[in-house]
């Protein structure tokens, strides 16, 4: 006899307490392999696929798309073979009875052989095979799931949602319902134990065709409420905490970036990877933080001390399909300008495709925010808690500028620097920003620091 295993939502890392169901990747009655992804969920950090450690038949799913599930709550149940083996699946349909026009179907039964990920999906019944079924076929033994890790903060227990179980087994009935746009969950089956038959679907189709078209509703303007979920909710909570806890201040300066842009054109005129403006600014930031290490820090949770970070884990703002995210370049101080450019490019592409991992979105110690890509000159951003500082760069645009005592058209940008006033005073923040501006205006200064 098969054994039903319950797979619970595991801890997805970084102390996350739950995740929102984005898309189910399997259906009830489907045969799955060990470690096959069964659901795509959105956490506060990223969208990830969750693999199931059991191989067998999915007998229930918990949670609808858009619903949040707590870590440790049931996700799916899977019928796996016991030590004595599972059951084989069969499928056949009998001809219509001469005494009735209703079609009689023989449902698929048993639990089948676990298939590889590349194989076509198979669906079987959620009940055990009858005693007269053919000899069982063994199913791959399940892999024991890891013990769920307790969340970082206690949360109220959440009762699991009712499993979504549709009383239909035949793939022919499912296909007919899908092609005709019939919601199987809304039907009451006429077969044994409420099993949905083909005749049930055909009656639903006929009723839909015969039903009169509804009258056009009268449009009434209403205010809409967009729920805060997933990434948007996490961002809102983090920004609120930053604004509430950190006494931030901002200073800014205009800088002549003409020489920096000329250097970039010179570097890109030679063979090799192209160097972006962001990569040059990232290199300037790492050098500036070496001179002002107190800005690569964070205040402890209880506010009793300041943590000085030895490595620069450089976060940068990137626009992705899920909104604005902040990927992190690890050990930025140890990378060359080309290496910084390559990693910035890789993380930017991952942000656009929505494939960033939670590890790539956490652990930053300093943030570089190039809001010039939005066509704006300045900003007073909220710090990325718990970081103590953020450099903002506006658009680089041609402007009249006094250069060498004469009025000239130069490529000018505005630099802004927001910092936690608990980690330093204005003199340190001003010194950092002035050094960055000097490197933008005279990038040759970097040679003294390398």
C-alpha positions as CSV (number, residue, x, y, z in Angstrom):
1,X,0.0,0.0,0.0
2,X,1.3,3.5,-0.7
3,X,2.2,5.8,2.1
4,X,1.1,9.5,2.0
5,X,3.9,11.9,2.8
6,X,3.4,15.5,3.8
7,X,5.9,18.0,2.4
8,X,5.9,21.3,4.3
9,X,7.3,24.7,3.1
10,X,11.0,24.7,4.1
11,X,12.9,27.6,5.4
12,X,14.1,29.4,2.3
13,X,16.9,31.2,4.1
14,X,17.6,34.7,5.5
15,X,15.1,34.2,8.3
16,X,12.0,34.4,6.0
17,X,8.8,33.4,7.7
18,X,6.6,32.7,4.7
19,X,6.2,32.8,1.0
20,X,3.4,33.6,-1.5
21,X,2.3,31.0,-4.0
22,X,3.0,32.4,-7.5
23,X,2.3,29.3,-9.7
24,X,1.7,25.7,-9.1
25,X,3.9,23.5,-11.3
26,X,2.1,20.2,-10.7
27,X,-1.5,19.1,-10.5
28,X,-3.3,16.7,-8.1
29,X,-3.0,13.2,-9.5
30,X,0.3,13.9,-11.2
31,X,3.3,11.6,-10.9
32,X,6.4,13.5,-9.8
33,X,10.0,12.6,-9.4
34,X,12.2,13.1,-6.4
35,X,13.4,16.7,-6.1
36,X,11.0,17.9,-8.9
37,X,9.9,21.5,-8.5
38,X,6.2,21.5,-7.5
39,X,5.5,25.2,-6.9
40,X,7.0,28.7,-7.6
41,X,6.8,31.0,-4.6
42,X,7.7,34.6,-4.0
43,X,9.5,35.5,-0.9
44,X,10.6,38.9,0.3
45,X,13.8,38.4,-1.5
46,X,13.1,36.5,-4.8
47,X,10.9,34.2,-6.8
48,X,12.1,30.6,-6.3
49,X,11.0,27.1,-7.4
50,X,10.5,24.7,-4.5
51,X,11.5,21.0,-5.1
52,X,9.7,18.2,-3.3
53,X,11.9,15.5,-1.7
54,X,9.3,12.8,-2.4
55,X,8.6,10.9,-5.6
56,X,5.1,9.6,-6.2
57,X,1.6,10.9,-6.8
58,X,0.5,14.3,-5.7
59,X,-2.7,13.8,-3.7
60,X,-3.3,17.3,-2.4
61,X,-2.0,20.9,-2.8
62,X,-2.3,23.5,-0.1
63,X,-2.8,27.2,-0.9
64,X,-4.2,29.0,-3.9
65,X,-2.1,31.2,-6.2
66,X,-1.6,34.6,-4.4
67,X,-2.0,33.0,-1.0
68,X,0.8,33.3,1.6
69,X,2.0,30.1,3.3
70,X,4.0,30.1,6.5
71,X,7.3,28.3,6.8
72,X,6.5,24.8,8.2
73,X,2.9,24.8,6.9
74,X,1.8,21.9,4.6
75,X,2.6,22.5,0.9
76,X,1.7,19.2,-0.8
77,X,1.0,15.6,0.1
78,X,2.5,12.8,-2.0
79,X,1.6,9.1,-2.1
80,X,4.8,7.2,-2.3
81,X,5.4,3.4,-2.4
82,X,5.8,1.6,0.9
83,X,8.6,-1.0,1.4
84,X,6.3,-3.5,-0.3
85,X,6.0,-1.4,-3.5
86,X,3.3,0.7,-5.0
87,X,0.6,0.1,-7.6
88,X,0.6,0.2,-11.3
89,X,-1.7,2.5,-13.2
90,X,-4.1,1.4,-15.9
91,X,-6.6,3.3,-18.0
92,X,-9.5,2.2,-20.2
93,X,-13.0,3.3,-21.1
94,X,-15.9,1.0,-21.6
95,X,-18.4,1.5,-24.5
96,X,-21.7,3.2,-23.8
97,X,-24.5,1.1,-22.4
98,X,-27.4,0.2,-24.8
99,X,-29.9,1.0,-22.0
100,X,-28.5,4.5,-21.4
101,X,-26.8,7.3,-23.5
102,X,-24.6,8.3,-20.6
103,X,-20.9,7.3,-21.0
104,X,-19.3,5.0,-18.5
105,X,-15.6,5.6,-17.9
106,X,-13.0,3.5,-16.2
107,X,-10.7,5.8,-14.2
108,X,-7.0,5.6,-14.0
109,X,-5.9,3.9,-10.8
110,X,-2.6,3.2,-9.0
111,X,0.5,5.1,-8.5
112,X,2.8,4.3,-11.5
113,X,6.5,4.6,-11.9
114,X,8.3,7.8,-11.0
115,X,9.4,9.6,-14.2
116,X,12.4,11.9,-14.8
117,X,11.9,15.7,-15.0
118,X,12.2,15.6,-18.8
119,X,9.3,13.1,-19.2
120,X,5.8,14.0,-20.1
121,X,3.5,14.6,-17.1
122,X,1.3,11.6,-16.0
123,X,-1.8,11.8,-13.9
124,X,-3.2,9.0,-11.8
125,X,-5.9,8.5,-9.2
126,X,-5.5,9.8,-5.7
127,X,-7.0,6.6,-4.2
128,X,-5.2,3.2,-3.7
129,X,-5.6,0.6,-6.4
130,X,-8.3,-2.1,-5.8
131,X,-7.3,-5.6,-4.9
132,X,-7.9,-6.8,-8.5
133,X,-5.4,-4.3,-9.9
134,X,-2.3,-5.6,-11.7
135,X,1.0,-6.3,-9.9
136,X,2.4,-3.1,-8.3
137,X,5.4,-1.3,-9.7
138,X,7.9,0.0,-7.2
139,X,8.3,3.8,-6.8
140,X,11.6,5.4,-6.0
141,X,12.1,5.7,-2.3
142,X,11.5,9.2,-0.9
143,X,14.3,11.4,0.3
144,X,13.6,12.5,3.9
145,X,13.0,16.2,4.1
146,X,15.2,18.4,6.2
147,X,13.7,19.5,9.5
148,X,12.2,23.0,9.0
149,X,14.2,25.8,10.5
150,X,12.4,28.0,12.9
151,X,11.7,31.5,11.6
152,X,13.8,34.4,12.9
153,X,10.9,35.8,14.8
154,X,7.9,34.0,16.3
155,X,4.8,34.1,14.2
156,X,1.2,33.3,14.9
157,X,0.4,29.7,13.8
158,X,-1.5,29.7,10.5
159,X,-4.1,27.0,9.9
160,X,-3.4,25.3,6.5
161,X,-5.7,26.0,3.7
162,X,-8.1,23.3,2.5
163,X,-6.4,21.1,-0.1
164,X,-7.5,21.7,-3.7
165,X,-8.6,18.2,-4.7
166,X,-10.7,17.8,-7.9
167,X,-12.7,14.6,-8.0
168,X,-11.7,13.7,-11.6
169,X,-9.2,11.2,-12.7
170,X,-9.5,10.6,-16.4
171,X,-7.2,12.8,-18.5
172,X,-9.9,12.8,-21.2
173,X,-12.3,14.5,-18.9
174,X,-9.7,17.1,-17.9
175,X,-8.8,17.8,-21.5
176,X,-12.5,18.3,-22.4
177,X,-13.1,20.6,-19.5
178,X,-10.0,22.6,-20.4
179,X,-10.9,23.0,-24.0
180,X,-14.5,24.0,-23.2
181,X,-13.5,26.4,-20.4
182,X,-15.3,24.4,-17.7
183,X,-14.2,24.9,-14.1
184,X,-14.0,21.3,-12.7
185,X,-14.0,22.6,-9.1
186,X,-17.5,23.9,-9.6
187,X,-19.0,20.6,-10.8
188,X,-20.6,17.8,-8.7
189,X,-19.7,14.5,-10.2
190,X,-22.3,11.8,-10.9
191,X,-19.8,8.9,-10.7
192,X,-18.9,6.8,-7.7
193,X,-17.9,8.9,-4.7
194,X,-18.7,12.1,-6.6
195,X,-16.2,11.3,-9.5
196,X,-16.7,13.8,-12.3
197,X,-17.5,12.0,-15.6
198,X,-17.5,13.1,-19.2
199,X,-21.3,13.5,-19.1
200,X,-21.0,15.9,-16.2
201,X,-18.7,18.2,-18.3
202,X,-20.9,17.9,-21.4
203,X,-23.9,19.0,-19.3
204,X,-22.0,22.0,-17.9
205,X,-21.0,23.0,-21.5
206,X,-24.7,22.7,-22.7
207,X,-25.9,24.8,-19.7
208,X,-23.3,27.5,-20.5
209,X,-24.4,27.7,-24.1
210,X,-28.1,27.9,-23.2
211,X,-27.7,30.5,-20.5
212,X,-28.7,34.0,-21.5
213,X,-25.9,36.6,-21.9
214,X,-25.7,38.7,-18.7
215,X,-26.8,42.4,-19.0
216,X,-23.9,44.8,-19.3
217,X,-23.1,46.1,-15.8
218,X,-23.3,49.8,-15.1
219,X,-19.8,51.2,-14.6
220,X,-19.3,52.7,-11.2
221,X,-16.0,54.3,-10.4
222,X,-14.4,52.8,-7.3
223,X,-11.2,53.3,-5.5
224,X,-9.0,50.3,-5.8
225,X,-6.8,48.8,-3.1
226,X,-3.6,47.0,-4.1
227,X,-2.5,44.6,-1.4
228,X,1.1,44.7,-0.3
229,X,2.6,41.3,-1.0
230,X,5.9,39.6,-1.6
231,X,8.7,42.0,-2.5
232,X,6.6,45.1,-2.4
233,X,5.6,44.3,1.2
234,X,9.2,43.5,2.2
235,X,10.4,46.8,0.7
236,X,7.7,48.8,2.5
237,X,8.6,47.3,5.8
238,X,12.3,47.8,5.3
239,X,12.0,51.4,4.2
240,X,9.6,52.2,7.1
241,X,12.0,50.7,9.6
242,X,14.9,52.7,8.0
243,X,13.0,55.9,8.2
244,X,11.9,55.2,11.7
245,X,15.2,54.1,13.2
246,X,18.0,55.9,11.2
247,X,18.7,59.6,11.7
248,X,19.7,60.1,8.1
249,X,21.2,63.3,6.5
250,X,22.0,64.1,2.9
251,X,24.6,66.4,1.3
252,X,25.3,66.9,-2.4
253,X,27.6,68.5,-4.9
254,X,27.7,69.0,-8.7
255,X,30.7,67.4,-10.4
256,X,32.2,67.8,-13.9
257,X,32.2,64.2,-15.3
258,X,33.8,65.1,-18.7
259,X,37.1,63.5,-18.0
260,X,35.5,60.4,-16.5
261,X,33.4,59.9,-19.7
262,X,36.5,60.5,-21.8
263,X,38.3,57.8,-19.8
264,X,35.5,55.4,-20.4
265,X,35.6,56.0,-24.1
266,X,39.3,55.4,-24.1
267,X,39.0,52.2,-22.2
268,X,36.2,50.9,-24.5
269,X,38.2,51.7,-27.6
270,X,40.6,48.8,-26.8
271,X,39.8,45.1,-27.1
272,X,38.2,43.5,-24.1
273,X,35.0,43.8,-22.0
274,X,33.2,47.1,-22.2
275,X,33.5,49.3,-19.0
276,X,30.2,50.9,-17.9
277,X,29.9,54.2,-16.0
278,X,28.5,52.2,-13.1
279,X,31.6,50.1,-13.0
280,X,33.8,53.2,-12.8
281,X,31.6,54.7,-10.1
282,X,31.8,51.4,-8.2
283,X,35.6,51.4,-8.3
284,X,35.5,55.0,-7.1
285,X,33.3,54.0,-4.2
286,X,35.6,51.2,-3.0
287,X,38.6,53.5,-3.1
288,X,36.6,56.2,-1.2
289,X,35.5,53.7,1.5
290,X,39.1,52.6,2.0
291,X,39.8,56.2,2.9
292,X,36.7,56.6,5.0
293,X,36.1,53.1,6.5
294,X,33.6,54.4,9.1
295,X,31.0,54.7,6.3
296,X,31.2,51.0,5.5
297,X,29.4,50.1,8.7
298,X,26.1,49.5,10.4
299,X,24.7,50.2,13.9
300,X,23.9,47.1,16.0
301,X,20.3,46.0,16.5
302,X,20.1,47.5,20.0
303,X,21.9,50.7,19.0
304,X,24.7,50.2,21.5
305,X,27.5,49.9,19.0
306,X,28.8,50.3,15.4
307,X,29.9,47.4,13.3
308,X,32.8,48.2,11.0
309,X,32.8,45.9,8.0
310,X,36.2,44.8,6.6
311,X,34.8,43.8,3.2
312,X,32.8,46.1,0.9
313,X,29.6,44.3,-0.3
314,X,28.4,46.8,-2.7
315,X,24.7,47.0,-3.4
316,X,23.3,48.8,-6.4
317,X,19.8,49.6,-7.5
318,X,18.5,47.7,-10.5
319,X,15.1,47.7,-12.1
320,X,13.6,44.2,-12.5
321,X,10.3,42.7,-13.5
322,X,9.4,42.5,-9.8
323,X,10.3,46.2,-9.3
324,X,13.4,47.9,-7.9
325,X,15.8,45.5,-6.3
326,X,19.3,45.9,-4.8
327,X,21.7,43.1,-5.9
328,X,25.0,42.9,-4.0
329,X,28.5,42.6,-5.4
330,X,30.5,40.6,-2.9
331,X,34.0,41.7,-1.9
332,X,33.9,44.6,-4.4
333,X,37.1,46.0,-2.9
334,X,39.0,43.0,-4.2
335,X,37.7,43.2,-7.8
336,X,39.3,45.1,-10.8
337,X,37.2,47.6,-12.7
338,X,36.6,45.0,-15.4
339,X,35.6,42.4,-12.9
340,X,33.2,44.9,-11.2
341,X,31.7,45.6,-14.6
342,X,31.2,41.9,-15.4
343,X,29.5,41.2,-12.0
344,X,27.4,44.3,-12.2
345,X,26.2,43.2,-15.7
346,X,25.5,39.6,-14.6
347,X,23.4,40.7,-11.6
348,X,21.6,43.3,-13.7
349,X,20.5,40.7,-16.2
350,X,19.4,38.4,-13.3
351,X,17.4,41.3,-11.9
352,X,15.6,41.9,-15.3
353,X,14.8,38.2,-15.6
354,X,13.7,37.9,-12.0
355,X,16.2,35.1,-11.3
356,X,18.1,36.7,-8.5
357,X,18.6,34.4,-5.5
358,X,18.0,35.5,-1.9
359,X,21.8,35.4,-1.2
360,X,22.3,37.9,-4.1
361,X,19.9,40.3,-2.6
362,X,21.2,40.4,1.0
363,X,24.3,41.3,3.0
364,X,25.2,44.6,1.5
365,X,27.3,47.1,3.4
366,X,27.1,50.1,1.1
367,X,24.7,51.1,-1.7
368,X,25.4,52.9,-5.0
369,X,22.2,54.3,-6.5
370,X,22.4,55.5,-10.1
371,X,19.0,57.2,-10.4
372,X,20.3,59.1,-13.4
373,X,19.0,56.3,-15.6
374,X,15.5,57.6,-14.8
375,X,16.4,61.0,-16.2
376,X,16.6,62.9,-12.9
377,X,19.3,65.0,-11.4
378,X,19.0,64.5,-7.6
379,X,17.3,62.6,-4.9
380,X,17.3,62.2,-1.1
381,X,16.9,58.4,-0.8
382,X,16.0,56.3,2.3
383,X,19.0,54.2,3.4
384,X,19.0,50.5,2.8
385,X,18.6,49.3,6.4
386,X,20.9,48.5,8.2
387,X,23.5,50.1,6.0
388,X,24.9,53.5,7.1
389,X,25.5,55.2,3.7
390,X,24.4,55.5,0.1
391,X,25.9,57.4,-2.8
392,X,23.4,58.7,-5.4
393,X,24.4,59.7,-8.9
394,X,22.1,61.8,-11.2
395,X,22.1,61.9,-15.0
396,X,25.2,63.1,-16.8
397,X,24.1,65.9,-19.0
398,X,25.8,68.7,-21.0
399,X,25.7,72.0,-19.1
400,X,27.4,75.4,-19.1
401,X,30.4,75.1,-16.7
402,X,33.3,77.3,-15.8
403,X,36.4,75.2,-16.8
404,X,40.0,76.6,-16.5
405,X,38.5,80.1,-15.9
406,X,36.4,80.1,-19.0
407,X,32.7,79.2,-19.7
408,X,32.4,75.9,-21.5
409,X,29.9,73.1,-22.2
410,X,30.8,70.2,-19.9
411,X,29.2,66.9,-18.9
412,X,28.0,67.5,-15.4
413,X,26.3,65.2,-12.8
414,X,25.0,65.8,-9.3
415,X,26.3,63.5,-6.6
416,X,24.3,63.1,-3.4
417,X,25.4,61.3,-0.3
418,X,22.9,60.1,2.4
419,X,24.4,58.8,5.7
420,X,23.5,57.6,9.2
421,X,24.4,60.5,11.4
422,X,25.1,58.1,14.2
423,X,28.2,56.6,12.5
424,X,29.9,59.9,11.6
425,X,29.6,63.7,11.6
426,X,29.2,66.0,8.6
427,X,32.9,66.4,8.2
428,X,33.4,62.8,7.4
429,X,30.4,62.6,5.1
430,X,31.6,65.8,3.3
431,X,35.1,64.5,3.0
432,X,33.8,61.3,1.4
433,X,31.6,63.1,-1.1
434,X,34.3,65.6,-2.0
435,X,36.8,62.7,-2.6
436,X,34.3,61.0,-4.9
437,X,33.6,64.2,-6.8
438,X,37.4,64.8,-7.2
439,X,37.8,61.3,-8.7
440,X,34.9,61.9,-11.1
441,X,36.4,65.2,-12.2
442,X,40.0,63.9,-12.3
443,X,39.9,60.1,-12.6
444,X,43.7,59.9,-12.7
445,X,43.6,60.4,-8.9
446,X,42.6,56.8,-8.6
447,X,46.1,55.8,-9.6
448,X,47.4,57.1,-6.3
449,X,45.0,54.7,-4.5
450,X,45.6,51.5,-6.5
